[in-house]
Amino acid sequence: MGDNIRVDPIFDVEIERRVWNIEEAGSKIEFVVDRGAAIAGERRAPIHEAELELKDGR
């Protein structure tokens, strides 16, 4: 139990998030767009995601 174990990250994720809250016909909707990259050393993988979530209503 006395051993020190070092844990280093092998990748990092950088994300820019934009959020819009929309009210339409009595419903509340959250619209989210994420854009960024997963980075490991010199390698990069793009990340693009859009999400709609019904917060209230039909």
PQR file of N, CA, C, O and H, with PARSE charges and radii, in Angstrom:
ATOM      1  N   MET A   1       0.819  -1.199   0.000 -0.4000 1.5000
ATOM      2  CA  MET A   1       0.000   0.000   0.000 -0.0000 2.0000
ATOM      3  C   MET A   1       0.859   1.257   0.000  0.5500 1.7000
ATOM      4  O   MET A   1       0.369   2.337  -0.329 -0.5500 1.4000
ATOM      5  N   GLY A   2       2.126   1.132   0.362 -0.4000 1.5000
ATOM      6  CA  GLY A   2       2.987   2.301   0.432 -0.0000 2.0000
ATOM      7  C   GLY A   2       3.607   2.677  -0.896  0.5500 1.7000
ATOM      8  O   GLY A   2       4.263   3.714  -0.992 -0.5500 1.4000
ATOM      9  H   GLY A   2       2.524   0.254   0.630  0.4000 1.0000
ATOM     10  N   ASP A   3       3.414   1.846  -1.948 -0.4000 1.5000
ATOM     11  CA  ASP A   3       4.000   2.146  -3.259 -0.0000 2.0000
ATOM     12  C   ASP A   3       3.289   3.326  -3.897  0.5500 1.7000
ATOM     13  O   ASP A   3       2.061   3.410  -3.885 -0.5500 1.4000
ATOM     14  H   ASP A   3       2.881   1.003  -1.870  0.4000 1.0000
ATOM     15  N   ASN A   4       4.073   4.229  -4.452 -0.4000 1.5000
ATOM     16  CA  ASN A   4       3.497   5.355  -5.191 -0.0000 2.0000
ATOM     17  C   ASN A   4       3.377   4.966  -6.650  0.5500 1.7000
ATOM     18  O   ASN A   4       4.372   4.632  -7.292 -0.5500 1.4000
ATOM     19  H   ASN A   4       5.071   4.160  -4.463  0.4000 1.0000
ATOM     20  N   ILE A   5       2.188   5.008  -7.165 -0.4000 1.5000
ATOM     21  CA  ILE A   5       1.941   4.694  -8.566 -0.0000 2.0000
ATOM     22  C   ILE A   5       1.540   5.974  -9.262  0.5500 1.7000
ATOM     23  O   ILE A   5       0.599   6.652  -8.850 -0.5500 1.4000
ATOM     24  H   ILE A   5       1.380   5.279  -6.643  0.4000 1.0000
ATOM     25  N   ARG A   6       2.260   6.301 -10.320 -0.4000 1.5000
ATOM     26  CA  ARG A   6       1.970   7.518 -11.071 -0.0000 2.0000
ATOM     27  C   ARG A   6       1.090   7.162 -12.269  0.5500 1.7000
ATOM     28  O   ARG A   6       1.379   6.225 -13.013 -0.5500 1.4000
ATOM     29  H   ARG A   6       3.025   5.751 -10.655  0.4000 1.0000
ATOM     30  N   VAL A   7       0.044   7.905 -12.433 -0.4000 1.5000
ATOM     31  CA  VAL A   7      -0.868   7.709 -13.561 -0.0000 2.0000
ATOM     32  C   VAL A   7      -0.840   8.971 -14.403  0.5500 1.7000
ATOM     33  O   VAL A   7      -1.165  10.058 -13.925 -0.5500 1.4000
ATOM     34  H   VAL A   7      -0.191   8.666 -11.828  0.4000 1.0000
ATOM     35  N   ASP A   8      -0.451   8.818 -15.661 -0.4000 1.5000
ATOM     36  CA  ASP A   8      -0.396   9.952 -16.587 -0.0000 2.0000
ATOM     37  C   ASP A   8      -1.486   9.800 -17.635  0.5500 1.7000
ATOM     38  O   ASP A   8      -1.796   8.681 -18.045 -0.5500 1.4000
ATOM     39  H   ASP A   8      -0.187   7.936 -16.049  0.4000 1.0000
ATOM     40  N   PRO A   9      -2.067  10.900 -18.070 -0.5600 1.5000
ATOM     41  CA  PRO A   9      -3.085  10.821 -19.127  0.2800 2.0000
ATOM     42  C   PRO A   9      -2.452  10.394 -20.449  0.5500 1.7000
ATOM     43  O   PRO A   9      -1.315  10.761 -20.745 -0.5500 1.4000
ATOM     44  N   ILE A  10      -3.194   9.617 -21.243 -0.4000 1.5000
ATOM     45  CA  ILE A  10      -2.686   9.220 -22.560 -0.0000 2.0000
ATOM     46  C   ILE A  10      -3.333  10.023 -23.683  0.5500 1.7000
ATOM     47  O   ILE A  10      -2.877   9.987 -24.826 -0.5500 1.4000
ATOM     48  H   ILE A  10      -4.118   9.319 -21.002  0.4000 1.0000
ATOM     49  N   PHE A  11      -4.408  10.753 -23.347 -0.4000 1.5000
ATOM     50  CA  PHE A  11      -5.017  11.635 -24.338 -0.0000 2.0000
ATOM     51  C   PHE A  11      -5.744  12.757 -23.608  0.5500 1.7000
ATOM     52  O   PHE A  11      -5.990  12.682 -22.404 -0.5500 1.4000
ATOM     53  H   PHE A  11      -4.779  10.782 -22.419  0.4000 1.0000
ATOM     54  N   ASP A  12      -6.080  13.793 -24.360 -0.4000 1.5000
ATOM     55  CA  ASP A  12      -6.807  14.939 -23.832 -0.0000 2.0000
ATOM     56  C   ASP A  12      -7.961  15.227 -24.779  0.5500 1.7000
ATOM     57  O   ASP A  12      -7.870  14.945 -25.973 -0.5500 1.4000
ATOM     58  H   ASP A  12      -5.881  13.854 -25.338  0.4000 1.0000
ATOM     59  N   VAL A  13      -9.039  15.782 -24.259 -0.4000 1.5000
ATOM     60  CA  VAL A  13     -10.187  16.149 -25.085 -0.0000 2.0000
ATOM     61  C   VAL A  13     -10.439  17.640 -24.898  0.5500 1.7000
ATOM     62  O   VAL A  13     -10.616  18.121 -23.779 -0.5500 1.4000
ATOM     63  H   VAL A  13      -9.113  16.011 -23.288  0.4000 1.0000
ATOM     64  N   GLU A  14     -10.452  18.357 -26.010 -0.4000 1.5000
ATOM     65  CA  GLU A  14     -10.754  19.791 -25.997 -0.0000 2.0000
ATOM     66  C   GLU A  14     -12.062  20.002 -26.733  0.5500 1.7000
ATOM     67  O   GLU A  14     -12.187  19.652 -27.906 -0.5500 1.4000
ATOM     68  H   GLU A  14     -10.308  17.967 -26.919  0.4000 1.0000
ATOM     69  N   ILE A  15     -13.045  20.579 -26.038 -0.4000 1.5000
ATOM     70  CA  ILE A  15     -14.384  20.766 -26.610 -0.0000 2.0000
ATOM     71  C   ILE A  15     -14.844  22.202 -26.406  0.5500 1.7000
ATOM     72  O   ILE A  15     -14.687  22.770 -25.325 -0.5500 1.4000
ATOM     73  H   ILE A  15     -12.944  20.864 -25.084  0.4000 1.0000
ATOM     74  N   GLU A  16     -15.411  22.776 -27.455 -0.4000 1.5000
ATOM     75  CA  GLU A  16     -16.120  24.054 -27.351 -0.0000 2.0000
ATOM     76  C   GLU A  16     -17.599  23.722 -27.432  0.5500 1.7000
ATOM     77  O   GLU A  16     -18.043  23.103 -28.399 -0.5500 1.4000
ATOM     78  H   GLU A  16     -15.538  22.314 -28.333  0.4000 1.0000
ATOM     79  N   ARG A  17     -18.366  24.126 -26.428 -0.4000 1.5000
ATOM     80  CA  ARG A  17     -19.794  23.801 -26.360 -0.0000 2.0000
ATOM     81  C   ARG A  17     -20.614  25.075 -26.488  0.5500 1.7000
ATOM     82  O   ARG A  17     -20.331  26.084 -25.841 -0.5500 1.4000
ATOM     83  H   ARG A  17     -18.005  24.629 -25.643  0.4000 1.0000
ATOM     84  N   ARG A  18     -21.622  25.010 -27.323 -0.4000 1.5000
ATOM     85  CA  ARG A  18     -22.592  26.107 -27.449 -0.0000 2.0000
ATOM     86  C   ARG A  18     -23.972  25.553 -27.135  0.5500 1.7000
ATOM     87  O   ARG A  18     -24.335  24.462 -27.575 -0.5500 1.4000
ATOM     88  H   ARG A  18     -21.852  24.191 -27.848  0.4000 1.0000
ATOM     89  N   VAL A  19     -24.737  26.325 -26.362 -0.4000 1.5000
ATOM     90  CA  VAL A  19     -26.051  25.865 -25.907 -0.0000 2.0000
ATOM     91  C   VAL A  19     -27.091  26.932 -26.233  0.5500 1.7000
ATOM     92  O   VAL A  19     -26.894  28.118 -25.965 -0.5500 1.4000
ATOM     93  H   VAL A  19     -24.441  27.210 -26.004  0.4000 1.0000
ATOM     94  N   TRP A  20     -28.195  26.488 -26.813 -0.4000 1.5000
ATOM     95  CA  TRP A  20     -29.346  27.363 -27.057 -0.0000 2.0000
ATOM     96  C   TRP A  20     -30.551  26.742 -26.373  0.5500 1.7000
ATOM     97  O   TRP A  20     -30.764  25.533 -26.468 -0.5500 1.4000
ATOM     98  H   TRP A  20     -28.355  25.525 -27.031  0.4000 1.0000
ATOM     99  N   ASN A  21     -31.336  27.552 -25.689 -0.4000 1.5000
ATOM    100  CA  ASN A  21     -32.597  27.119 -25.093 -0.0000 2.0000
ATOM    101  C   ASN A  21     -33.723  27.709 -25.934  0.5500 1.7000
ATOM    102  O   ASN A  21     -33.820  28.925 -26.100 -0.5500 1.4000
ATOM    103  H   ASN A  21     -31.163  28.534 -25.613  0.4000 1.0000
ATOM    104  N   ILE A  22     -34.562  26.839 -26.454 -0.4000 1.5000
ATOM    105  CA  ILE A  22     -35.602  27.224 -27.407 -0.0000 2.0000
ATOM    106  C   ILE A  22     -36.970  26.936 -26.777  0.5500 1.7000
ATOM    107  O   ILE A  22     -37.186  25.869 -26.202 -0.5500 1.4000
ATOM    108  H   ILE A  22     -34.483  25.851 -26.318  0.4000 1.0000
ATOM    109  N   GLU A  23     -37.871  27.881 -26.893 -0.4000 1.5000
ATOM    110  CA  GLU A  23     -39.256  27.660 -26.484 -0.0000 2.0000
ATOM    111  C   GLU A  23     -40.124  27.754 -27.730  0.5500 1.7000
ATOM    112  O   GLU A  23     -40.104  28.755 -28.447 -0.5500 1.4000
ATOM    113  H   GLU A  23     -37.696  28.748 -27.361  0.4000 1.0000
ATOM    114  N   GLU A  24     -40.885  26.694 -27.974 -0.4000 1.5000
ATOM    115  CA  GLU A  24     -41.710  26.618 -29.177 -0.0000 2.0000
ATOM    116  C   GLU A  24     -42.990  25.872 -28.860  0.5500 1.7000
ATOM    117  O   GLU A  24     -42.943  24.737 -28.386 -0.5500 1.4000
ATOM    118  H   GLU A  24     -40.901  25.881 -27.392  0.4000 1.0000
ATOM    119  N   ALA A  25     -44.131  26.491 -29.113 -0.4000 1.5000
ATOM    120  CA  ALA A  25     -45.451  25.871 -28.952 -0.0000 2.0000
ATOM    121  C   ALA A  25     -45.622  25.229 -27.573  0.5500 1.7000
ATOM    122  O   ALA A  25     -46.168  24.132 -27.456 -0.5500 1.4000
ATOM    123  H   ALA A  25     -44.169  27.413 -29.497  0.4000 1.0000
ATOM    124  N   GLY A  26     -45.154  25.915 -26.535 -0.4000 1.5000
ATOM    125  CA  GLY A  26     -45.311  25.427 -25.177 -0.0000 2.0000
ATOM    126  C   GLY A  26     -44.267  24.411 -24.729  0.5500 1.7000
ATOM    127  O   GLY A  26     -44.318  23.931 -23.597 -0.5500 1.4000
ATOM    128  H   GLY A  26     -44.711  26.806 -26.630  0.4000 1.0000
ATOM    129  N   SER A  27     -43.329  24.080 -25.596 -0.4000 1.5000
ATOM    130  CA  SER A  27     -42.265  23.134 -25.249 -0.0000 2.0000
ATOM    131  C   SER A  27     -40.946  23.868 -25.035  0.5500 1.7000
ATOM    132  O   SER A  27     -40.704  24.917 -25.630 -0.5500 1.4000
ATOM    133  H   SER A  27     -43.287  24.469 -26.516  0.4000 1.0000
ATOM    134  N   LYS A  28     -40.105  23.309 -24.187 -0.4000 1.5000
ATOM    135  CA  LYS A  28     -38.767  23.849 -23.953 -0.0000 2.0000
ATOM    136  C   LYS A  28     -37.750  22.819 -24.443  0.5500 1.7000
ATOM    137  O   LYS A  28     -37.767  21.660 -24.028 -0.5500 1.4000
ATOM    138  H   LYS A  28     -40.301  22.457 -23.703  0.4000 1.0000
ATOM    139  N   ILE A  29     -36.867  23.266 -25.332 -0.4000 1.5000
ATOM    140  CA  ILE A  29     -35.898  22.388 -25.975 -0.0000 2.0000
ATOM    141  C   ILE A  29     -34.504  22.961 -25.781  0.5500 1.7000
ATOM    142  O   ILE A  29     -34.289  24.162 -25.945 -0.5500 1.4000
ATOM    143  H   ILE A  29     -36.852  24.207 -25.669  0.4000 1.0000
ATOM    144  N   GLU A  30     -33.562  22.099 -25.432 -0.4000 1.5000
ATOM    145  CA  GLU A  30     -32.161  22.509 -25.346 -0.0000 2.0000
ATOM    146  C   GLU A  30     -31.441  21.962 -26.573  0.5500 1.7000
ATOM    147  O   GLU A  30     -31.504  20.766 -26.860 -0.5500 1.4000
ATOM    148  H   GLU A  30     -33.737  21.123 -25.299  0.4000 1.0000
ATOM    149  N   PHE A  31     -30.754  22.848 -27.295 -0.4000 1.5000
ATOM    150  CA  PHE A  31     -29.981  22.476 -28.481 -0.0000 2.0000
ATOM    151  C   PHE A  31     -28.516  22.736 -28.163  0.5500 1.7000
ATOM    152  O   PHE A  31     -28.133  23.863 -27.849 -0.5500 1.4000
ATOM    153  H   PHE A  31     -30.703  23.820 -27.062  0.4000 1.0000
ATOM    154  N   VAL A  32     -27.691  21.681 -28.246 -0.4000 1.5000
ATOM    155  CA  VAL A  32     -26.277  21.771 -27.892 -0.0000 2.0000
ATOM    156  C   VAL A  32     -25.429  21.351 -29.083  0.5500 1.7000
ATOM    157  O   VAL A  32     -25.725  20.352 -29.739 -0.5500 1.4000
ATOM    158  H   VAL A  32     -28.003  20.766 -28.501  0.4000 1.0000
ATOM    159  N   VAL A  33     -24.376  22.109 -29.365 -0.4000 1.5000
ATOM    160  CA  VAL A  33     -23.402  21.752 -30.394 -0.0000 2.0000
ATOM    161  C   VAL A  33     -22.026  21.715 -29.748  0.5500 1.7000
ATOM    162  O   VAL A  33     -21.575  22.704 -29.170 -0.5500 1.4000
ATOM    163  H   VAL A  33     -24.135  22.920 -28.832  0.4000 1.0000
ATOM    164  N   ASP A  34     -21.357  20.559 -29.848 -0.4000 1.5000
ATOM    165  CA  ASP A  34     -19.991  20.388 -29.366 -0.0000 2.0000
ATOM    166  C   ASP A  34     -19.063  20.256 -30.569  0.5500 1.7000
ATOM    167  O   ASP A  34     -19.371  19.575 -31.547 -0.5500 1.4000
ATOM    168  H   ASP A  34     -21.724  19.755 -30.317  0.4000 1.0000
ATOM    169  N   ARG A  35     -17.912  20.932 -30.465 -0.4000 1.5000
ATOM    170  CA  ARG A  35     -16.929  20.866 -31.536 -0.0000 2.0000
ATOM    171  C   ARG A  35     -15.545  20.879 -30.902  0.5500 1.7000
ATOM    172  O   ARG A  35     -15.259  21.718 -30.048 -0.5500 1.4000
ATOM    173  H   ARG A  35     -17.662  21.485 -29.671  0.4000 1.0000
ATOM    174  N   GLY A  36     -14.699  19.967 -31.310 -0.4000 1.5000
ATOM    175  CA  GLY A  36     -13.365  19.925 -30.732 -0.0000 2.0000
ATOM    176  C   GLY A  36     -12.573  18.756 -31.254  0.5500 1.7000
ATOM    177  O   GLY A  36     -12.734  18.338 -32.401 -0.5500 1.4000
ATOM    178  H   GLY A  36     -14.932  19.285 -32.004  0.4000 1.0000
ATOM    179  N   ALA A  37     -11.690  18.215 -30.379 -0.4000 1.5000
ATOM    180  CA  ALA A  37     -10.817  17.129 -30.811 -0.0000 2.0000
ATOM    181  C   ALA A  37     -10.345  16.325 -29.610  0.5500 1.7000
ATOM    182  O   ALA A  37     -10.224  16.840 -28.499 -0.5500 1.4000
ATOM    183  H   ALA A  37     -11.559  18.554 -29.448  0.4000 1.0000
ATOM    184  N   ALA A  38     -10.080  15.033 -29.866 -0.4000 1.5000
ATOM    185  CA  ALA A  38      -9.358  14.179 -28.934 -0.0000 2.0000
ATOM    186  C   ALA A  38      -7.905  14.200 -29.396  0.5500 1.7000
ATOM    187  O   ALA A  38      -7.624  14.005 -30.578 -0.5500 1.4000
ATOM    188  H   ALA A  38     -10.178  14.614 -30.768  0.4000 1.0000
ATOM    189  N   ILE A  39      -6.982  14.435 -28.465 -0.4000 1.5000
ATOM    190  CA  ILE A  39      -5.575  14.644 -28.816 -0.0000 2.0000
ATOM    191  C   ILE A  39      -4.708  13.658 -28.036  0.5500 1.7000
ATOM    192  O   ILE A  39      -4.814  13.548 -26.814 -0.5500 1.4000
ATOM    193  H   ILE A  39      -7.211  14.593 -27.504  0.4000 1.0000
ATOM    194  N   ALA A  40      -3.848  12.945 -28.763 -0.4000 1.5000
ATOM    195  CA  ALA A  40      -2.874  12.022 -28.152 -0.0000 2.0000
ATOM    196  C   ALA A  40      -1.538  12.257 -28.835  0.5500 1.7000
ATOM    197  O   ALA A  40      -1.321  11.820 -29.965 -0.5500 1.4000
ATOM    198  H   ALA A  40      -3.762  13.035 -29.755  0.4000 1.0000
ATOM    199  N   GLY A  41      -0.651  12.944 -28.145 -0.4000 1.5000
ATOM    200  CA  GLY A  41       0.645  13.273 -28.755 -0.0000 2.0000
ATOM    201  C   GLY A  41       0.437  14.151 -29.971  0.5500 1.7000
ATOM    202  O   GLY A  41      -0.156  15.225 -29.870 -0.5500 1.4000
ATOM    203  H   GLY A  41      -0.827  13.299 -27.227  0.4000 1.0000
ATOM    204  N   GLU A  42       0.919  13.707 -31.116 -0.4000 1.5000
ATOM    205  CA  GLU A  42       0.770  14.459 -32.366 -0.0000 2.0000
ATOM    206  C   GLU A  42      -0.520  14.118 -33.110  0.5500 1.7000
ATOM    207  O   GLU A  42      -0.822  14.720 -34.141 -0.5500 1.4000
ATOM    208  H   GLU A  42       1.401  12.835 -31.198  0.4000 1.0000
ATOM    209  N   ARG A  43      -1.269  13.167 -32.598 -0.4000 1.5000
ATOM    210  CA  ARG A  43      -2.484  12.721 -33.286 -0.0000 2.0000
ATOM    211  C   ARG A  43      -3.699  13.472 -32.764  0.5500 1.7000
ATOM    212  O   ARG A  43      -3.814  13.747 -31.569 -0.5500 1.4000
ATOM    213  H   ARG A  43      -1.024  12.677 -31.761  0.4000 1.0000
ATOM    214  N   ARG A  44      -4.614  13.804 -33.694 -0.4000 1.5000
ATOM    215  CA  ARG A  44      -5.859  14.495 -33.356 -0.0000 2.0000
ATOM    216  C   ARG A  44      -7.013  13.807 -34.075  0.5500 1.7000
ATOM    217  O   ARG A  44      -6.903  13.450 -35.248 -0.5500 1.4000
ATOM    218  H   ARG A  44      -4.521  13.581 -34.664  0.4000 1.0000
ATOM    219  N   ALA A  45      -8.113  13.627 -33.365 -0.4000 1.5000
ATOM    220  CA  ALA A  45      -9.334  13.089 -33.966 -0.0000 2.0000
ATOM    221  C   ALA A  45     -10.443  14.107 -33.713  0.5500 1.7000
ATOM    222  O   ALA A  45     -10.728  14.438 -32.562 -0.5500 1.4000
ATOM    223  H   ALA A  45      -8.203  13.917 -32.412  0.4000 1.0000
ATOM    224  N   PRO A  46     -11.072  14.605 -34.779 -0.5600 1.5000
ATOM    225  CA  PRO A  46     -12.110  15.619 -34.594  0.2800 2.0000
ATOM    226  C   PRO A  46     -13.352  15.050 -33.915  0.5500 1.7000
ATOM    227  O   PRO A  46     -13.688  13.875 -34.066 -0.5500 1.4000
ATOM    228  N   ILE A  47     -14.018  15.916 -33.167 -0.4000 1.5000
ATOM    229  CA  ILE A  47     -15.277  15.574 -32.505 -0.0000 2.0000
ATOM    230  C   ILE A  47     -16.301  16.632 -32.896  0.5500 1.7000
ATOM    231  O   ILE A  47     -16.068  17.830 -32.731 -0.5500 1.4000
ATOM    232  H   ILE A  47     -13.745  16.871 -33.044  0.4000 1.0000
ATOM    233  N   HIS A  48     -17.441  16.174 -33.416 -0.4000 1.5000
ATOM    234  CA  HIS A  48     -18.550  17.060 -33.765 -0.0000 2.0000
ATOM    235  C   HIS A  48     -19.821  16.371 -33.302  0.5500 1.7000
ATOM    236  O   HIS A  48     -20.087  15.230 -33.681 -0.5500 1.4000
ATOM    237  H   HIS A  48     -17.630  15.201 -33.550  0.4000 1.0000
ATOM    238  N   GLU A  49     -20.602  17.053 -32.488 -0.4000 1.5000
ATOM    239  CA  GLU A  49     -21.818  16.443 -31.980 -0.0000 2.0000
ATOM    240  C   GLU A  49     -22.902  17.503 -31.835  0.5500 1.7000
ATOM    241  O   GLU A  49     -22.634  18.621 -31.394 -0.5500 1.4000
ATOM    242  H   GLU A  49     -20.386  17.980 -32.180  0.4000 1.0000
ATOM    243  N   ALA A  50     -24.115  17.149 -32.207 -0.4000 1.5000
ATOM    244  CA  ALA A  50     -25.281  18.006 -31.992 -0.0000 2.0000
ATOM    245  C   ALA A  50     -26.310  17.194 -31.205  0.5500 1.7000
ATOM    246  O   ALA A  50     -26.485  15.998 -31.438 -0.5500 1.4000
ATOM    247  H   ALA A  50     -24.332  16.241 -32.565  0.4000 1.0000
ATOM    248  N   GLU A  51     -26.983  17.859 -30.274 -0.4000 1.5000
ATOM    249  CA  GLU A  51     -27.941  17.154 -29.423 -0.0000 2.0000
ATOM    250  C   GLU A  51     -29.164  18.045 -29.197  0.5500 1.7000
ATOM    251  O   GLU A  51     -29.040  19.239 -28.928 -0.5500 1.4000
ATOM    252  H   GLU A  51     -26.841  18.830 -30.084  0.4000 1.0000
ATOM    253  N   LEU A  52     -30.325  17.448 -29.310 -0.4000 1.5000
ATOM    254  CA  LEU A  52     -31.591  18.096 -28.963 -0.0000 2.0000
ATOM    255  C   LEU A  52     -32.171  17.351 -27.772  0.5500 1.7000
ATOM    256  O   LEU A  52     -32.275  16.124 -27.788 -0.5500 1.4000
ATOM    257  H   LEU A  52     -30.426  16.477 -29.528  0.4000 1.0000
ATOM    258  N   GLU A  53     -32.548  18.098 -26.737 -0.4000 1.5000
ATOM    259  CA  GLU A  53     -33.160  17.478 -25.561 -0.0000 2.0000
ATOM    260  C   GLU A  53     -34.435  18.215 -25.216  0.5500 1.7000
ATOM    261  O   GLU A  53     -34.434  19.430 -25.018 -0.5500 1.4000
ATOM    262  H   GLU A  53     -32.464  19.095 -26.724  0.4000 1.0000
ATOM    263  N   LEU A  54     -35.527  17.464 -25.145 -0.4000 1.5000
ATOM    264  CA  LEU A  54     -36.799  18.024 -24.744 -0.0000 2.0000
ATOM    265  C   LEU A  54     -36.788  18.167 -23.232  0.5500 1.7000
ATOM    266  O   LEU A  54     -36.759  17.169 -22.512 -0.5500 1.4000
ATOM    267  H   LEU A  54     -35.528  16.477 -25.305  0.4000 1.0000
ATOM    268  N   LYS A  55     -36.811  19.396 -22.748 -0.4000 1.5000
ATOM    269  CA  LYS A  55     -36.755  19.667 -21.312 -0.0000 2.0000
ATOM    270  C   LYS A  55     -38.143  19.692 -20.687  0.5500 1.7000
ATOM    271  O   LYS A  55     -38.316  19.315 -19.528 -0.5500 1.4000
ATOM    272  H   LYS A  55     -36.835  20.207 -23.333  0.4000 1.0000
ATOM    273  N   ASP A  56     -39.150  20.146 -21.470 -0.4000 1.5000
ATOM    274  CA  ASP A  56     -40.505  20.249 -20.963 -0.0000 2.0000
ATOM    275  C   ASP A  56     -41.450  20.340 -22.158  0.5500 1.7000
ATOM    276  O   ASP A  56     -41.133  20.997 -23.149 -0.5500 1.4000
ATOM    277  H   ASP A  56     -39.010  20.453 -22.411  0.4000 1.0000
ATOM    278  N   GLY A  57     -42.590  19.698 -22.072 -0.4000 1.5000
ATOM    279  CA  GLY A  57     -43.589  19.810 -23.139 -0.0000 2.0000
ATOM    280  C   GLY A  57     -43.703  18.524 -23.930  0.5500 1.7000
ATOM    281  O   GLY A  57     -43.264  17.457 -23.500 -0.5500 1.4000
ATOM    282  H   GLY A  57     -42.848  19.165 -21.266  0.4000 1.0000
ATOM    283  N   ARG A  58     -44.316  18.662 -25.118 -0.4000 1.5000
ATOM    284  CA  ARG A  58     -44.572  17.491 -25.972 -0.0000 2.0000
ATOM    285  C   ARG A  58     -43.726  17.491 -27.199  0.5500 1.7000
ATOM    286  O   ARG A  58     -43.823  16.575 -28.016 -0.5500 1.4000
ATOM    287  H   ARG A  58     -44.673  19.529 -25.467  0.4000 1.0000
TER
END
